[in-house]
Amino acid sequence: MQEGSAPVSEKDLPMGVRRIRIHEVGAWDTGEIIALYRVGGWWDEERDSPKEIPALILGSLSFVVATDTSTGKAVGMGRVISDGVSDGYIQDLVVLPEYRGRGVGSAIVRALITACRRQGIRWLALIAEAGSDQLYSDLGFCVEEGDVPMQYYGDLSHDQG
């Protein structure tokens, strides 16, 4: 177990994921986290630096890693970014393809929800990828009619005045 991990009780996991352990962490192996970001399609070798991973983990309200207890290998992760007072956003949820469909993603989200409750977060949202809406609706998330997710595509690398 990595420094700063807090395992979730096995009784909270569905039978299909009993060999999976859920850890809320303050640090984790950078290579394993990068591998998960690559699986999610979120790692850009030209833009992203391994040096950012520790700060990314520590800067999250909660960072959760799922491991296979038979190998110790990280098989999934997710995090909540937040102001730490009222609002939180689930981000970067990913599970290795060979572990999908076994409840690992749901277990990660449940651990993140628990962390938000513990911190007193009153509003929690996420942007779901196409086809993943059932995962989230089964966990209590609903589509916010009328809201439009948007992303800034301007240049953030320079001061534009």
C-alpha positions in Angstrom: 0.0 0.0 0.0 1.3 3.5 -0.9 1.9 6.2 1.7 -1.3 8.0 2.6 -3.7 5.3 1.4 -6.9 4.7 3.2 -8.5 1.4 2.0 -12.2 1.2 1.6 -13.8 -1.7 3.4 -14.1 -4.9 1.2 -17.7 -5.3 2.4 -18.5 -2.1 0.5 -17.5 -3.7 -2.8 -19.7 -5.9 -5.0 -18.8 -9.6 -5.1 -17.3 -9.2 -8.6 -14.6 -6.7 -7.4 -13.6 -8.4 -4.1 -10.1 -8.8 -5.4 -10.0 -5.1 -6.0 -8.9 -2.7 -3.2 -9.9 0.9 -3.2 -7.4 3.4 -1.8 -7.8 7.1 -1.1 -4.2 8.4 -1.5 -2.0 11.3 -1.1 0.8 9.8 -3.2 1.1 7.0 -5.7 3.6 5.6 -8.2 3.9 8.2 -11.0 4.4 5.6 -13.7 1.2 3.8 -12.8 -0.8 7.0 -12.8 0.6 8.0 -16.2 -0.3 4.6 -17.6 -3.9 5.1 -16.5 -4.0 8.6 -18.0 -2.7 7.1 -21.2 -5.5 4.5 -21.2 -8.0 7.4 -20.8 -6.4 9.2 -23.7 -5.5 12.2 -21.5 -1.7 12.1 -21.5 0.1 14.2 -24.0 3.8 13.5 -24.1 4.7 16.9 -25.4 2.5 18.8 -23.0 2.3 16.8 -19.8 5.2 16.1 -17.4 5.6 13.2 -14.9 6.8 15.9 -12.4 3.2 17.2 -12.3 1.6 13.9 -10.9 2.4 14.4 -7.2 1.0 17.9 -7.2 -2.0 16.7 -9.2 -2.7 14.1 -6.5 -2.2 16.4 -3.6 -4.2 19.2 -5.2 -7.3 17.0 -5.5 -9.9 17.0 -2.7 -9.8 13.2 -3.1 -7.7 10.9 -5.3 -8.7 7.3 -5.4 -6.7 4.3 -6.9 -8.1 0.8 -7.4 -5.6 -2.0 -7.2 -5.8 -5.7 -8.0 -4.9 -7.4 -4.7 -3.3 -10.4 -6.6 -0.8 -8.1 -8.4 -0.8 -4.9 -6.4 -1.1 -3.1 -9.8 -3.2 0.0 -10.2 -6.2 -0.8 -12.4 -8.2 2.3 -12.1 -8.4 5.8 -10.6 -10.5 8.9 -10.2 -10.4 12.2 -8.4 -12.5 15.1 -7.1 -11.4 18.6 -7.7 -13.1 21.1 -5.4 -13.0 24.5 -3.6 -13.1 22.3 -0.4 -16.2 24.1 0.9 -19.3 23.5 -1.3 -18.7 22.3 -4.8 -16.8 19.3 -6.3 -16.3 17.8 -9.7 -15.4 14.2 -10.4 -12.7 14.0 -13.0 -10.2 11.5 -14.6 -12.2 8.3 -13.9 -10.5 5.5 -15.8 -10.4 1.7 -15.4 -8.1 -0.6 -17.4 -10.1 -2.2 -20.2 -9.7 -5.8 -18.8 -11.2 -4.7 -15.5 -14.2 -2.8 -16.9 -17.7 -4.2 -16.4 -16.8 -5.6 -13.0 -17.9 -2.6 -10.8 -14.5 -1.1 -10.4 -15.5 2.3 -11.7 -18.6 2.3 -9.5 -16.5 1.5 -6.5 -14.1 4.3 -7.3 -17.1 6.8 -7.7 -18.7 5.6 -4.4 -15.3 6.2 -2.6 -15.2 9.7 -4.1 -18.8 10.4 -3.1 -17.9 9.3 0.5 -14.9 11.6 0.5 -17.1 14.5 -0.5 -19.6 13.7 2.2 -16.8 13.6 4.8 -15.5 17.0 3.6 -19.0 18.6 3.7 -19.2 19.1 -0.1 -22.9 19.8 -0.9 -22.8 19.8 -4.8 -21.1 17.2 -6.9 -21.0 17.0 -10.7 -19.1 15.5 -13.6 -19.0 15.5 -17.4 -19.6 11.9 -18.6 -18.2 10.5 -21.8 -20.7 9.3 -24.3 -22.0 5.9 -23.4 -21.1 6.1 -19.7 -24.3 7.7 -18.6 -25.7 4.5 -17.2 -22.8 4.0 -14.8 -23.4 7.5 -13.3 -27.2 7.4 -13.3 -27.0 4.1 -11.4 -25.0 6.0 -8.7 -27.5 8.9 -8.4 -26.2 11.4 -11.1 -28.7 13.0 -13.4 -28.4 15.0 -16.6 -28.8 18.7 -15.9 -31.2 19.8 -18.6 -30.3 23.2 -20.0 -26.7 23.1 -18.9 -24.0 23.1 -21.6 -20.5 21.8 -20.7 -17.9 24.1 -22.3 -14.1 24.0 -22.6 -11.8 26.9 -23.2 -9.7 26.4 -26.3 -7.7 29.7 -26.1 -4.1 30.0 -25.3 -3.4 29.5 -21.6 0.4 29.3 -22.0 0.9 33.1 -22.3 -0.4 36.2 -20.6 -2.8 37.7 -23.1 -3.0 41.0 -21.3 
